[in-house]
């Protein structure tokens, strides 16, 4: 299904089942398909599950502009208002985690019951005077270069650290790698290039501080994409009502590789 937002961009979304809505926000450079393991699990538990493809990603319009956090959450807000969602739980992975906390802070008052941030880019990734332990700009420039000018191969290679497949004893799934690549290549190259700034340089500190609903923060301690130390503990500390669960050895893509564990912890949080 698709909705046309105010600037004419078509946003693709899935909306399955009935019951309390759980809304999923995907990471860069993927699509709503990255939530298959969660959508099926929570659908079978009696929830209504909703996920959309961010503009420029998946099956949504490959726009030339609007690849910034403010536009991402404005698009999301239009969709959720259209669906008239109430008492929703919002779950975000990586860039989607930033999108969740920003949406809740700016649009979600009275509409969102709980939120879950998984391997999230919050509070801020990039290194600066105020964030000396952050990731250097050069790292993001390398991701930009690879995405803009060598995307097919760069995206193939990116799956290895994403899922921790470079670790000793890792069971590599070619299907998981292929599915990541498929999702990435469905999206627009300009959206992916421009979105790197959105996930690396957006500062979510104020959003985290302003949200008072219960927020669960889940992060793998062996995350090679969004390092644990610069993200999850800091985000949890900023939240008024945050709970942190960290997982030794889990990778960035843990909602896929460790779905059973992640799904169980989200379900327990929702039901608590």
TORROZA-167240 format. One record per atom (N, C-alpha, C, O, CB): x, y, z. Coordinates in steps of 0.001 Angstrom, whole numbers, padded with zeros to 6 digits, always signed. Each point is the difference from the previous one (the first is absolute). Glycine has a CB too. Example, Ala and Ser with C-alpha at 12.3 -4.5 7.8 and 13.67 -1.06 7.14 Angstrom:
<pts>
+013190-005690+007800;-000890+001190+000000;+000900+001200+000000;+001036-000019+000665;-002928-001154+000581;+001542+002223-001966;+000820+001190+000060;-000770+001090+000730;+000509+001108+000169;+000675-001736-002314;
</pts>
This chain:
<pts>
+000850-001196+000000;-000850+001196+000000;+000882+001240+000000;+001151-000042+000435;-002993-001189+000794;+001287+002340-001723;+000775+001234-000033;-000869+001178+000433;-001214+000013-000203;+002660-000947-001639;-000784+001922+002446;-000644+001274+000312;+000858+001085-000651;+001227-000100-000020;-002234-000761+002244;+000355+001894-002754;+000732+001124-000577;+000073+001118+001033;-001027+000529+000424;+000279-001148-002772;+001963+000975+002751;+000180+001059+001004;+000004+001363-000677;-000073+000105-001224;+001384-001676+002697;-001224+002617-000646;-000340+001339-000500;+000858+000516-001152;-000459+000846-000768;-000306-000401+003031;+002022-000941-002408;+000798+000483-001138;-000114-000912-001221;+000752+000141-000964;+000826+000895+002592;-002543-001987-001575;-000243-000869-001150;+000756-001317+000031;-000184-000843-000879;-000220+002880-000391;+001245-002220+002266;+000741-001257+000142;-000935-001124+000415;-000824+000162+000900;+002897+001113-000289;-001936-002414-001276;-000774-001188+000394;+000797-000812+001015;+001147-000373-000246;-002298+000309-002011;+000526-000200+003395;+000610-000812+001047;-000700-001361+000030;-001206-000092+000232;+001816+002165+001132;+000177-003122-001604;-000528-001365+000015;-000066-000501+001442;+000904+000249+000797;+000041-000696-003110;-002030-000264+002636;-000090-000563+001356;-000754-001321+000000;-000753-000310-000923;+000821+002622+001871;+000157-003091+000124;-000733-001240+000269;-000795+000222+001274;+000465+000671+000921;+001299-002138-002062;-002955+000908+001191;-000866+000140+001179;-000789-001302+000119;-000962-000234-000731;+000783+002802+000495;+000610-003405+001174;-000579-001338+000121;-000590-000204+001390;+000562+000444+001001;+001087-001316-002682;-002790+000194+001722;-000560-000446+001272;-000814+001058+000727;-000230+001098-000507;+002139-002616+000667;-002335+001155+001042;-000785+000897+000843;+000620-000024+001401;+000964-000722+000255;-003110+000325-001623;+001582+001185+002251;+000550+000052+001353;+000862+001230+000191;-000006+000911-000829;-000045-003396+000935;+000797+002507+000994;+000865+001156+000282;+001063+000115-001095;+000650-000990-000334;-001040+000742+002839;+000574+001460-003073;+000957+000129-001101;+001456+000035+000469;+000347+000685+000962;-002105+000531-002220;+002592-001970+000553;+001451+000093+000153;+000549+000502-001334;-000225-000603-001050;+000320-001294+002797;+000628+003011-001681;+000483+000669-001205;+001516-000160-000069;+000705+000283+000968;-002626+001389-000911;+002414-002128-001202;+001425-000286-000171;+000661+001000-000951;-000522+000284-001079;+000055-002710+001507;+001619+002954-000015;+000765+000981-000775;+001350-000624-000368;+000797-000317+000883;-001950+002280+000294;+001409-002137-002471;+001193-000726-000449;+001257+000869+000014;-000059+001222+000140;-001421-002635-001553;+002610+000739+001262;+001294+000672-000046;+000452+000311-001420;-000642-000392-000975;+001228-000763+003080;+000532+001867-002200;+000648+000329-001282;+000727-001229-000509;+000587-000725+000803;-000322+003156-000142;-000278-002699-001949;-000742+000568-001134;-001138-000933-000399;-000252-000212-001186;+002332+001392+000378;-002764-001733+001807;-000870-001157-000201;-001442+000399-000274;-000258+001082-000528;+001755-002384+002012;-002434+000436-001129;-001422+000255-000234;-000798-000696+001094;+000570-000627+000893;-000217+000829-003408;-001655-000087+002438;-000869-000662+000983;+000179-001519-000004;-000348-000662+000978;-001291+002527-001252;+002177-002425-000812;+000233-001450-000067;+001001-000468+001056;+000036-001181+000345;-000535+001262-002792;+001308+000845+002958;+000987-000397+001007;-000663-000441+001307;+000658-000567+000872;+000968+002162-001908;-002927-001333+001168;-000736-000347+001215;-000785-001308-000128;-000849-000287+000844;+000687+002716-000358;+000423-003214-001506;-000788-001226-000214;-000087-000861+001269;-001080-000467+000360;+001780+000504-002769;+000434-000243+003081;+000029-000891+001165;-000827+000547+001165;-000533-000764+000805;+002800-000003-001518;-002371+002102+000796;-000804+000624+001054;-001471+000095-000407;-000886-000241+000820;+002902+001543-000085;-002275-000958-001977;-001387+000151-000476;-000765-001324+000158;-001129-000007+000489;+001872+001794-002139;-000143-002878+001247;-000658-001299+000108;-000198-000406+001462;-001068-000483+000375;+002082-000178-002571;+000008+000858+003010;-000066-000384+001409;-001126+000752+000719;-000829-000613+000673;+003305+000132-000699;-002502+001799-000116;-000987+000791+000747;-001401-000111-000599;-000991+000114+000720;+002817+001461-000081;-001915-001796-001945;-001298-000270-000626;-000613-001263+000611;-001192-000030+000308;+001956+001135-002464;+000051-002140+002329;-000480-001262+000571;-000315+000124+001491;-000709-000837+000559;+002059-000382-002265;-000826+002257+002342;-000315+000257+001416;-001253+000864+000166;-000389+000325+001122;+002830-000507-000601;-003072+000554-001641;-001259+000737+000075;+000104+001501-000121;-000955+000716+000299;+000197-002526+001076;+001920+002301-001815;+000173+001446-000172;-000250+000416-001446;+000086-000813-000920;+001574+000822+002797;-001969+001261-002055;-000044+000603-001335;+001411+000510-000299;+000553+000775+000781;-003044-000113-000571;+003069-001079-001312;+001385+000368-000312;+000050+000879-001246;-000638-000284-001013;+001456-001858+002058;-000042+003212-000938;+000065+001018-001061;+001469+000341-000243;+000764+000174+000950;-003058+000778-000321;+002688-000857-001889;+001352+000457-000327;-000039+000700-001350;-000741-000396-000900;+001796-001495+002231;-000243+002941-001459;+000040+000725-001278;+001428+000052-000530;+000962-000184+000747;-002956+001568-000055;+002116-001132-001988;+001297+000257-000626;+000238+001510+000049;-000785+000775-000546;+000597-002831-000990;+001259+002461+002183;+000354+001427+000048;+000128+000556-001430;+000353-000742-000916;+000854+000399+003138;-001483+001613-002414;+000135+000581-001349;+001379-000311-000583;+001013+000065+000697;-002620+001782-000074;+001623-002182-001898;+001255-000342-000653;+000467-001414+000258;+000993-000436-000582;-000411+002785+000754;-001277-003077+000689;+000372-001372+000361;-001099-000963-000472;-001166+000380-000106;+002491+000452+002125;-000938-002071-002298;-000987-001030-000327;-000902+000404-001141;+000467+000341-001087;-000399-001064+003433;-001388+000681-002093;-000997+000250-001043;-000578+001411+000055;-000938+000312-000733;+000397-002726+000791;+001091+003269+000803;-000453+001392+000046;+000700+000810-001096;+000995-000449-000570;-001421+000263+003065;-000092+001366-002781;+000532+000828-001089;+001473+000325+000211;+000423+000328+001109;-002699+000641-001442;+003051-001063-000744;+001422+000365+000056;+000140+001509-000213;+000397+000464-001069;+000289-002763+000208;-001023+003044+001907;+000046+001462-000075;+001444+000484-000029;+000917-000715+000404;-003112+000863+000816;+002383+001095-001713;+001353+000568+000012;+000254+000767+001288;+001147+000302+000330;-001190-000148-002828;-001029+000164+003232;+000176+000806+001215;-000770-000615+001167;-000758-000956-000163;+001061+003026-001243;-000087-001492+002583;-000730-000426+001194;+000660-001136+000761;-000642-000664+000813;-001392+001389-001953;+003320-000950+000876;+000687-001115+000656;+000677+000497+001285;+001222-000030+000144;-000850-001113-002391;-001216+001597+003165;+000444+000537+001280;-001005-000441+001048;-001126-000367-000334;+002269+002372-000753;-000748-001972+002349;-000835-000561+001056;-001336+000726+000130;-001023-000635+000256;+003095-000043+000934;-002077+001994-001363;-001248+000764+000130;-001034-000456-001026;-001183-000119+000317;+002489+002079+000545;-000855-002214-002097;-000924-000456-001042;-000400-001451+000226;-001157-000365-000207;+002190+001976-001407;-000082-002439+002036;-000333-001399+000306;-001157-000083+001003;-000948-000761-000194;+003345+000105-000251;-002305+001448+001515;-001034-000120+001037;-001299+000701-000411;-001080-000391+000442;+002888+000274+001292;-001706+001152-002577;-001221+000639-000518;-000763-000980-000898;-001226-000086+000076;+002338+002368+000031;-000392-003018-000953;-000620-001041-000830;-000684-001043+000877;-001145-000386-000237;+002883+000755-001550;-001001-000818+002812;-000532-001023+000907;-001261+000505+000697;-000988-000726+000114;+003311-000183+000235;-002281+002148+000113;-001154+000568+000708;-001228+000068-000900;-001116-000260+000451;+002680+001589+000977;-001366-000979-002698;-001136+000026-000945;-000613-001387-000148;-001222-000148-000017;+002287+002059-001219;-000217-002916+001131;-000487-001377-000141;-000768-000431+001245;-001088-000565-000113;+003029+000032-001389;-001392+000793+002687;-000640-000486+001228;-001298+000750+000287;-000940-000565+000559;+003194-000044+000344;-002300+001886-001290;-001261+000744+000145;-001052-000557-000955;-001170-000135+000359;+002441+002205+000329;-000841-002391-001908;-000894-000599-000991;-000562-001329+000521;-001178-000300-000196;+002485+001411-001665;-000461-001899+002523;-000424-001292+000553;-000709+000150+001350;-000536-000968+000539;+002451-000102-001733;-001911+002286+001730;-000675+000329+001271;+000477-000915+001137;-000801-000604+000715;-001213+001400-002014;+003339-000876+001442;+000578-000903+001000;-000085+000598+001400;+000323+001168+000216;+001220-002081-001961;-001983+000092+002682;-000059+000401+001409;+000613-001109+000851;-000079-001178-000350;-002009+002583-000056;+002704-001013+001536;+000567-000975+000938;+001023-000911-000702;+000088-001191+000297;-002237+001249+001037;+002917+000521-002264;+000927-000789-000809;+001336-000205+000710;+000407+000795+000847;-001515+000085-002906;+001769-001964+001688;+001379-000257+000417;+000875+000205-001232;-000250-000589-001052;-000450-001075+002891;+001721+002496-001705;+000890+000279-001130;+001355-000649+000227;+000617+000170+001051;-001808+001998-001484;+001648-002918-000570;+001251-000747+000086;+000898+000439-001152;-000411-000041-001159;-000742-001943+002271;+002381+002404-000795;+000905+000461-001049;+001363-000658+000083;+000539-000198+001089;-001743+002351-001098;+001762-002495-001152;+001341-000580-000080;+000950+001000-000646;-000291+000534-001070;-000674-002865+000918;+002106+002587+000805;+001066+000819-000564;-000500+001420-000321;-000409+000718+000912;+001472-002805-001857;-001041+002503-000318;-000568+001305-000375;-001459+000087+000444;-000464+001054+000435;+002033-000912-002412;-002280-001252+001862;-001401-000046+000420;-000193+000247+001484;-001059+000469+000420;+000660-002040-002260;+001417+001260+002643;-000063+000305+001426;+000006+001502+000238;-000732+000510+000848;+001891-002664-000347;-000316+002859-001265;-000008+001462+000055;-001338+000546-000454;-000539+000925+000607;+003001-000890-001014;-002998-000607-000659;-001300+000422-000519;-001089-000180+001064;-000857+000868+000165;+001587-001486-002504;-000694-000500+003054;-001011-000269+001031;+000032+001066+001089;-001032+000589+000322;+001218-003045-000792;+000990+002707+001039;+000047+000919+001141;-000335+001424-000441;-000606+000760+000756;+002331-002222+000353;-001334+001820-002320;-000304+001326-000536;-001494+000141-000284;-000597+001038+000286;+002902-000918-001283;-002904-001171+000433;-001449+000013-000246;-000772+000108+001312;-000911+000819+000122;+001254-002198-002198;+000018+000556+003052;-000706-000001+001286;+000087+001376+000648;-000991+000512+000522;+001490-002965-000224;+000692+003049-000333;+000206+001304+000638;-000804+001108-000678;-000542+000880+000669;+002826-001630-000006;-002359+000704-001992;-000569+001136-000743;-001464-000186-000415;-000721+000983-000168;+003008-000548-000646;-002730-001684+000649;-001355-000249-000510;-000811-000991+000842;-001213-000119-000173;+002109+000598-002079;-000226-001183+003154;-000618-001187+000584;-000779+000182+001289;-000535-000970+000536;+002338-000184-001585;-001879+002382+001558;-000640+000204+001297;-001437-000516-000007;-000810+000391-000841;+002271+001607+001226;-001761-002877+000561;-001351-000549+000102;-000311-001100-000999;-001075-000597+000058;+000404+002783+000772;+001602-002467-001756;-000247-001017-001033;+000866-001242+000180;-000311-001068-000526;-000309+002899-001030;+001713-001677+002308;+000979-001081+000121;+000058-000485+001447;+000153+000795+000928;+001192+000159-002848;-001470-002273+002100;+000020-000589+001342;+001418-000310+000467;+000368+000299+001136;-002625-001259-001577;+003047+000361-000441;+001367-000405+000336;+000850+000050-001269;-000519+000024-001115;-000304-001509+003019;+002145+001501-001705;+000915-000004-001143;+001172-000935+000269;+000382-000236+001146;-001044+002598-001715;+001223-002888-000523;+001150-000900+000079;+001063+000480-000990;-000280+000188-001184;-001202-002151+001877;+002700+002155-000195;+001127+000416-000842;+000986-001169-000081;+000551-000426+001016;-000838+002894-000363;+000504-002979-001859;+000868-001163-000207;+001225+000417-000809;-000137+000532-001102;-001857-002097+001190;+003182+001328+000447;+001253+000336-000721;-000064+001427-000540;+000449+000273-001113;-000131-002702+000481;-000880+003331+001430;-000383+001321-000514;+001166+000986-000059;+000984-000125+000728;-003247-000282+000188;+002121+001388-001802;+001022+001033-000213;-000066+001114+001053;+000748+000975-000079;-000838-001486-002366;-000795+000366+003418;-000161+001003+001061;+001100-000142+001061;+000477-001110+000234;-002970+001119-000638;+002907+001100+001055;-000444+001390-000182;+000633+000707-001195;-000675+000803-000644;+000340-000727+003076;+001601-000337-002755;+000623+000549-001216;+001248-000815-000307;+000732-000390+000909;-001626+002730-000432;+001132-002593-001747;+001113-000871-000379;+001303+000743-000251;+001068-000469+000394;-002736-001046-001366;+001590+002672+000318;+001222+000604-000534;+000888+000606+001091;-000481+000549+000991;-000766-000086-003093;+002531-000581+001888;+000984+000570+000925;+000026+001521-000129;-000065+000544-001102;+001447-002653+000961;-001286+002783+001282;+000108+001458+000023;+000647+000396+001320;+000323-000861+000818;-002375+001154-002313;+002240+001001+001703;+000551+000481+001277;-000891-000438+001157;+000488-000374+001066;+000547+002357-002233;-002362-001931+000943;-000948-000395+001046;-000175-001517+000106;-000531-000504+000989;-000637+002664-001356;+001620-002879-000659;-000176-001454-000038;+001317-000647-000456;+000055-000624-001060;-002555+000871+000559;+003564-000091+001314;+001338-000421-000451;+000137-001492-000262;+000847-000417-000789;+000030+002309+002067;-001727-002719-000605;+000112-001448-000222;-000872-000480-001158;-000122-001203-000230;+000616+000931+002655;-001097+001202-003147;-000830-000360-001152;+000815-000538-001174;+001226-000096+000060;-002838+001835+000663;+000902-002085-001782;+000634-000562-001197;+000500+001141-000884;-000762+000923-000290;-000735-002979+000386;+002759+002017-000531;+000546+001098-000808;-000738+000203-001326;-000502-000952-000598;+002700+000494+001646;-002251+001696-001488;-000649+000358-001269;+000543-000827-001161;-000748-000363-000909;+000397+002682+001777;+001641-002616-000841;+000635-000761-001090;-000690-001344-000239;-000075-000468-001136;+002246+001579+001688;-002671-001726+000513;-000696-001288-000133;-001272+000173-000826;-000295-000808-000881;+001226+000046+003104;-001682+001830-001928;-001246+000243-000734;+000281+000458-001432;-000772-000294-000913;-000362+000887+003075;+002236+000125-002352;+000386+000390-001365;+000327-001241-000839;-000291-000045-001196;+001185+002250+002067;-000291-003200-000237;+000306-001260-000706;-001295-000728-000363;-000108-000566-001088;+002310+000374+002327;-003185+000203-000333;-001304-000622-000298;-000680+000761-001150;-000601-000608-000886;+000359-000163+003314;+000344+002098-002400;-000579+000820-001087;+000638-000338-001337;-000696-000191-000997;+000237+002032+002631;+001788-001914-001652;+000740-000289-001237;-000385-001380-000548;-000273-000150-001191;+002190+001598+001993;-001936-002451+000081;-000343-001353-000426;-001425-000106-000496;-000282-000698-000974;+001918-000163+002600;-002544+001566-000941;-001414-000032-000384;-000225+000703-001330;-000733-000500-000852;+000094+000445+003267;+001271+001220-002597;-000253+000819-001189;+000620-000588-001262;-000565+000136-001086;+000476+001853+002566;+001248-002642-001353;+000749-000346-001207;+000346-001482-000148;+000584-000411-001002;+000321+002677+001121;-001271-003066+000890;+000314-001437-000093;-001081-000800+000726;+000282-001010+000644;+002214+001501-000763;-003739-000018+000003;-001052-000510+000879;-000201-001517-000057;-000090-000619+001060;-000992+002805-001342;+001006-002828-000906;-000276-001449-000005;+001012-000807+000816;-000379-000859+000796;-000644+001150-003041;+002303-000009+002043;+001025-000755+000735;+000106+000477+001445;+000178-000804+000915;+001080+000458-003056;-001368+001655+002337;+000109+000548+001360;-001086-000582+000903;+000258-000360+001149;+000728+002486-002077;-002201-002211+000392;-001104-000565+000783;+000192-001502+000259;-000371-000495+001065;-001150+002234-002049;+002098-002462+000018;+000336-001413+000246;+000944-000105+001195;-000223-000794+000913;-000071+000252-003371;+001342+001348+002439;+001031-000063+001041;-000535+000447+001362;+000427-000504+001038;+001304+000921-002794;-002660+000525+001742;-000515+000595+001246;-000738-001029+000857;-000075+000135+001222;-000126+002067-002398;-000341-003233+000522;-000762-001009+000755;+000885-000784+000975;-000497-000542+000987;-001070+000355-002929;+002862+000127+001672;+000897-000821+000836;+000119+000572+001422;-000287-000716+000959;+001572+000054-003031;-000869+001933+002242;+000014+000555+001360;-001401+000226+000560;-000198-000084+001212;+002361+001166-001757;-003129-000797-000313;-001377+000273+000429;-000549-001154+000826;-000631+000208+001035;+000275+001199-003077;+000604-002618+001575;-000508-001196+000681;+001068-000724+000831;-000245-001097+000503;-001396+000864-002354;+002819+000842+001992;+001054-000646+000780;+000533-001264-000654;+000506-000892+000682;-001549+001827+001344;+000929-001015-003363;+000443-001200-000701;+001526-000094-000120;+000527-000989-000510;-002671+001044-000747;+002854+000988+001733;+001464-000036+000017;+000531-000490+001348;+001207+000040+000240;-001169+001839-001900;-000919-002337+002532;+000430-000483+001318;+000204-001519-000029;-000679-000724-000727;-000567+002625+001842;+002195-002355-000308;+000305-001427+000068;-001238-000801+000403;-000685+000340+000964;+003070+000204-000373;-002658-001594-001333;-001127-000868+000327;-001346+000481-000518;-001017-000659+000218;+002281+000020+001763;-001284+001783-002666;-001280+000520-000525;-000560-000947-001059;+000728-000487-000865;+000018+002859+001322;-002062-002624-000371;-000665-000817-001028;-000531+000960-001057;-000990+000698+000223;+000353-002550+001446;+001296+001881-002809;-000354+000964-001048;-001186-000523-000796;+000028-001117-000516;+002366+001911+000373;-003443+000030+000049;-001161-000330-000822;+000064+000824-001283;-000112+001225+000031;-001288-001783+002023;+001583-000130-003186;+000034+000706-001282;-001357+000633-000300;-000076+001073-000600;+001837-002667-000238;-002833+000916+001263;-001341+000550-000217;-000198+001332+000715;-000580+000928-000564;-000274-003251+000317;+001333+002421+001484;-000091+001256+000757;+000809+001100-000698;-000465+001132-000127;+000163-002433+002282;+001512+000961-002604;+000834+000978-000720;-000687+000459-001287;-000046+001193-000300;+002120-002258+001259;-002613+000089-001723;-000661+000331-001263;-001225+000879+000227;-000279+000908-000783;+001101-003062-000181;-001545+001875+002038;-001214+000764+000287;+000330+001444+000393;-000719+000926-000375;-000414-003050+001100;+002209+002312+000023;+000462+001354+000338;+000335+000758-001284;-000417+001142-000195;+001326-001952+002426;-000136+000139-003111;+000415+000623-001260;-001213+000329-000876;-000075+001074-000596;+002256-002331+000709;-003118+000327-000178;-001233+000228-000778;-000728+001238+000496;-000388+000857-000795;+000183-003321+000380;+000017+002563+001724;-000698+001165+000556;+000758+001283-000304;-000588+001002-000408;-000356-002438+002228;+002264+001394-001614;+000799+001195-000246;-000095+000459-001450;-000185+001188-000266;+001729-001905+002081;-001420-000208-002741;+000009+000358-001424;-001379+000407-000527;-000098+000591-001075;+002001-002162+000788;-002965+001261+001031;-001345+000473-000385;-000125+001508+000185;-000784+000652-000690;-000175-002880+001334;+001729+002777+000284;-000130+001420+000339;+000779+000887-000952;+000733-000481-000864;-001045-000162+003234;+000144+001935-002201;+000648+000996-000854;+001393+000346+000506;+000207+000207+001196;-002451+000709-001784;+003188-000858-000331;+001385+000265+000380;+000155+001380+000650;+000794+000158+000927;-000040-001643-002803;-001502+002480+001402;+000115+001343+000591;-000559+000025+001420;+000568+000639+000886;-000743+000374-003176;-000937-001711+002501;-000576-000093+001344;+000983-000663+000962;+000151+000431+001143;-002460-000556-002137;+002970-000917+000522;+000953-000708+000847;+001222+000868+000298;+000490+000027+001129;-001279-002203-002093;+001270+002875-000044;+001156+000889+000186;-000338+001124+000977;+000749+000251+000944;+000045-000782-003276;-001916+001202+002109;-000357+001150+000837;-000386-000425+001417;+000212+000740+000961;-000976+000461-003015;+000190-002412+002171;-000463-000481+001300;+001119-000285+000987;-000243-000092+001204;-001682-000857-002378;+003152+000809+000675;+001143-000251+000890;+000179+001174+000960;+000286-000191+001182;+000836-001215-002963;-001291+002614+001262;+000083+001193+000872;-001108-000037+001054;+000224+000346+001160;+000779+001003-003057;-002201-001771+001482;-001139-000039+000932;+000268-000939+001165;-000301+000335+001145;-001241+000171-003039;+002107-001685+001614;+000189-000947+001110;+001263+000277+000809;+000090-000404+001159;-001302-001289-002502;+002184+002375+000748;+001264+000202+000721;+000083+001328+000734;+000686+000104+001016;+000377-001530-002706;-001759+002449+001185;+000186+001347+000547;-001215+000548+000751;+000100+001050+000635;+001463-000661-002495;-002709-001075+001801;-001160+000478+000760;+000249-000216+001488;+000416-001078+000425;-001969+000568-002362;+001292+001550+002716;+000167-000077+001453;-001367-000237+000644;-000878+000861-000061;+002907+000680-000022;-002201-002698+000694;-001291-000398+000579;-000071+000248+001514;-000928-000465+000662;+000739-001258-002461;+001163+002450+002339;+000078+000188+001452;-001284+000593+000571;-000564-000536+000954;+003025+000842-001176;-002920+000790-000357;-001203+000668+000516;-001239-000869-000145;-000865-000008+000876;+001886+002201-001451;-001106-002922-000526;-001138-000907-000193;-000015-001071+001088;-001044-000288+000585;+001114+000700-003072;+001092-000996+002750;+000103-001032+001039;-000415+000567+001363;-000721-000652+000755;+002582-000473-002049;-001407+002331+001600;-000291+000608+001302;-001473+000366+000161;-000518+000023+001116;+002843+000848-001084;-002998-000584-001143;-001368+000519+000082;-001074-001096+000051;-001153+000273+000333;+001962+001721-001561;-000426-003229+000896;-000970-001094-000080;-000194-000617+001386;+000971-000354+000670;-000311-000109-003075;-001920+000337+002830;-000222-000569+001336;-000681-001369-000001;-000187-000589+001064;+000044+002906-000256;-000229-002829-001973;-000558-001362-000061;+001110-001022+000248;+001177+000341-000120;-002970+000419-001509;+001448-002008+001972;+001029-001032+000159;+000710-000292-001330;-000645-000201-001029;-000692-000798+002915;+002664+000979-001845;+000807-000279-001189;+000993-001114+000321;+000761+000090+000964;-001009+002309-001772;+000231-003446-000008;+000940-001112+000130;+001141+000205-000991;-000233+000204-001191;-001618-001782+001941;+003087+001523-000252;+001186+000170-000838;+000723-001348-000080;+000470-000523+001011;-000245+002994-000360;-000143-003019-001854;+000654-001301-000229;+001222+000209-000891;-000091+000674-001026;-002124-001913+001263;+003356+000668+000145;+001202+000208-000817;+000959-001168+000174;+000199-000498+001108;-000457+002994-000904;+000843-002924-001305;+001030-001034+000038;+001342+000606+000387;+000382+001052-000514;-001618-002371-001233;+001940+000667+002638;+001283+000532+000453;+001100-000161-001054;+001061+000613+000109;-001743-001141+002232;+000423-000302-003366;+000962-000157-001094;-000523+000656-001283;+000267-000473-001105;+000548-001680+002141;-001557+003242-000873;-000525+000748-001151;+001162+000717-000686;+000638+000867+000598;-002909-000558+000533;+002546-000670-002388;+001109+000609-000753;-000448+001186-000857;+000826+000640-000650;+000278-002871+000616;-002398+002525+000030;-000526+001102-000809;-000303+001219+000881;+000438+001113-000294;-001411-002778-001343;+000221+001440+002716;-000272+001044+000996;+000603-000492+001322;-000648-000746+000734;-001525+001538-001917;+003399-000383+001488;+000682-000559+001172;-000805+000185+001288;-000544+001071+000271;+002717-000613-001401;-002228-001531+001907;-000819-000023+001218;+000319+001159+000948;-000904+000692+000469;+000783-003169-000689;+001403+002682+000495;+000400+000961+001045;-000450+001432-000294;-000275+000768+000923;+002233-002224-000462;-002034+001816-001751;-000359+001396-000322;-001508+000203-000135;-000460+001120-000220;+002651-000894-000939;-002957-001308+001289;-001428+000120-000307;-000894-000444+001152;-000470+000838+000769;+001034-001204-003152;-000804-000917+002515;-001047-000502+000900;+000100+000491+001451;-000997+000492+000529;+000930-002471-001983;+001234+001867+002127;+000041+000444+001394;-000289+001498+000144;-000648+000433+000953;+002296-002251-000492;-001157+002594-001423;-000224+001455+000031;-001479+000320-000224;-000576+000836+000696;+002923-000446-001546;-002956-001072-000137;-001420+000236-000298;-000862-000364+001199;-000902+000751+000372;+001321-001197-002808;-000143-000704+003041;-000797-000463+001142;+000088+000979+001165;-000979+000224+000712;+001357-002596-001427;+000798+002948+000899;+000232+000958+001092;-000801+001293-000206;-000447+000623+000963;+002751-001589-000647;-002476+001352-001561;-000721+001249-000317;-001515-000150+000151;-000710+000983+000211;+002554-000384-001788;-002330-001833+001467;-001447-000236+000048;-000530+000106+001433;+000671-000396+000953;-000476-001094-002971;-001419+002035+002153;-000641+000077+001321;-000441-001380+000474;+000008-000291+001196;-000776+002623-001710;+000379-003183-000447;-000611-001283+000338;+000580-001084-000907;-000729-000724-000679;-001404+001874+001449;+003469-001242-000762;+000685-000917-000906;+000472-001263+000685;+000315+000000+001190;+000379+001948-002508;-000649-003025+000549;+000539-001273+000488;+000970-000522-001048;-000339-000074-001181;-001775-000449+002518;+003322+000158-000910;+001035-000460-000921;+000227-001501+000149;+000179-000503+001110;+000906+002766-001020;-001093-002978-001224;+000458-001388-000042;+001107-000081-001042;-000204+000345-001164;-002083-001259+001870;+003459+000457-000279;+001096-000194-000954;+000298-001496-000127;-000247-000788+000914;+001228+003068-000339;-000444-002637-001735;+000200-001419-000323;+001459-000242-000397;+000427+000449-001064;-002845-000655+000314;+003181-000491+001584;+001382-000318-000373;+000051-000765-001319;-000714-000985-000190;+001343+000933+002618;+000234+000526-003342;+000230-000721-001252;-001014+000229-001101;+000220-000434-001131;+000844-001216+002512;-002182+002325-001083;-001016+000188-001050;+000420+001112-000964;+000594+000992+000424;-002392-001770+001170;+001491+000619-002909;+000395+000978-001011;-001065+001094-000197;-001048+000002+000646;+002380-001804-001776;-001022+002716+000224;-000936+001080-000317;-001331-000546-000525;-001073+000469+000378;+003024+001026-000885;-001854-002493-000369;-001212-000559-000618;-000683-001052+000843;-000558-000957-000537;+001576+001418-001633;-000984-000303+003478;-000529-001044+000905;-001510-000241-000103;-000432-001094+000362;+002269+001701+001156;-002675+000337-001986;-001406-000369-000164;-000197-001154-000997;-001002-000712+000061;+000402+003078+000479;+001561-002543-001455;-000044-001113-000953;+000731-001223+000540;-000560-001095+000042;+000438+002740-001921;+001374-001456+002292;+000811-001154+000398;-000394-000553+001363;+000195-001186+000268;+001662+002119-001615;-002410-000083+002208;-000365-000410+001363;-001478+000299+000261;-000377+000442+001085;+002747-000017-000297;-003198-000677-001809;-001415+000389+000063;-000725-000595+001210;-000802+000691+000628;+000819-000526-003110;+000244-001412+002816;-000721-000651+001102;+000220+000756+001312;-000943+000240+000755;+001177-002467-001917;+001006+002592+001419;+000328+000732+001238;-000606+001398-000008;-000628+000422+000971;+002761-001724-000782;-001938+002011-001292;-000483+001388-000103;-001527+000046+000101;-000554+000823+000728;+002547-000225-002163;-002662-001481+000706;-001470-000014+000015;-000537-000278+001393;-000963+000633+000433;+000965-001400-002805;+000611-000175+003075;-000457-000346+001353;+000160+001180+000955;-000872+000250+000831;+001489-002646-001251;+000495+003119+000302;+000237+001143+000889;-000949+001159-000316;-000448+000699+000909;+002856-001387-000709;-002714+000893-001479;-000965+001048-000365;-001393-000378+000510;-000710+000843+000549;+002077-000250-002605;-001752-001844+001877;-001326-000453+000451;-000146+000178+001512;-001029+000476+000479;+000946-002136-002378;+001118+001274+002644;-000047+000143+001465;-000156+001469+000392;-000741+000322+000929;+002177-002382-000675;-000738+002949-000963;-000090+001437+000274;-001407+000543-000317;-000559+000785+000766;+003029-000564-001271;-003021-000649-000624;-001338+000455-000389;-001042-000448+001025;-000918+000748+000338;+001593-000834-002764;-000519-001138+002909;-000990-000579+000899;+000202+000408+001454;-000865-000251+000840;+000695-001651-002402;+001301+002527+001867;+000309+000365+001397;-000796+001233+000458;+000142+000437+001142;+002166-001400-001445;
</pts>
